[in-house]
Amino acid sequence: MSTNPVALLRQRAPSLYSEFLPADIRYRNVAGHSEIVALESATVDELAFAIQTLHREASVITRQRVALEDLYTALRLRMARGPDRVIDVNLEG
């Protein structure tokens, strides 16, 4: 059995995704500064803050993905092809 604290948490965690538990968590403190804490030293509150931070980041990524998909669809509807530069395609009208 491993003596690495994160490896032990990964073995004990009741999740199908426990292998993805990070060694460190990151969140923004009240002053807005980034905090990095080793997972085994983190408090339950710090876990909650890290979850909120990841949720915000995931939301931004999702919005970017949807925006890119919308742009791609609009370009294809205007008969743009693979090698065409995005900026060269007329998206008006």
C-alpha positions, 0 to 999 in steps of 0.5 A: 500500500502506498504511503503517498497521501494523495495516492491513499486518498485516490484509493479511499475516495468513493468516486469513479473519478478518484484517479483524477484527484489532483495533488494540489487544489487551486482557488481564489481567496477573499482578496482575489489572490490565487491559493494553492494547497496540497490536497491532503492539507486542504480543508473542506471549505478549501475543497468547496472553493476549488470546486467553485473555481473549477466550475467558473473556469469550465463555464468559460471554456464551455462558452468559448466552445459554443461560440467557436461551434456557432462560428464554424456553423456560420462559416460552413453555411456560407460555403467556407472550406477547410483552408479558408481563413476565418477573417476572409469569409463574408459573414454579413447578410 
